[in-house]
Amino acid sequence: YTFIKLTSPPPKPIIFDGSNRDVCEVTRNRTNTPLQALAMLNDPLVLEASRVLAADLVSRHADPGEAIGEAFARIMCREPKKEEASILMDYYGEELQRFEQRPEEISKAVNIGDHPLGDNSGKAETAALMQVIVAIYNVEEAITKT
């Protein structure tokens, strides 16, 4: 829950250009600031949601391209374009290589939140897919849903 004071709005809505609650706003301005990216990349809620989704997709898809496509469709409510899918697959490959070379990094990446870790949580594939999903969540289109 967010504690709201009458004199100052909570910090997160300020970062994401929320209304100051003086007037009704139908839509908010489209912006993407470094503070928004910082909040999204470090928010425990986003990280835990990414981990849980990644573990679920790894268990259901043998092909990482299919898993990334489903994650993209769930978050963005559309299929990824060829260029977007290619960029995300390249990023997945980089992250997978990183986690395979340094397996101790996997537990640091996935140990976040209260949702219990499943059988797939210790896999390099899950950690790499989690990083891709965090990147998808951080796209302005996912944040603003315009």
ABEGO torsion letter per residue (X at the ends): XBBBBAABBBAAAAAAGBBAGABBBABBBBBBBAAAAAAAAABAAAAAAAAAAAAAAAAABABAAAAAAAAAAAAAGBBBBAAAAAAAAAAAAAAAAAAAABAAAAAAAABBEABBBBAAAABAAAAAAAAAAAAAAABAAAAAGX
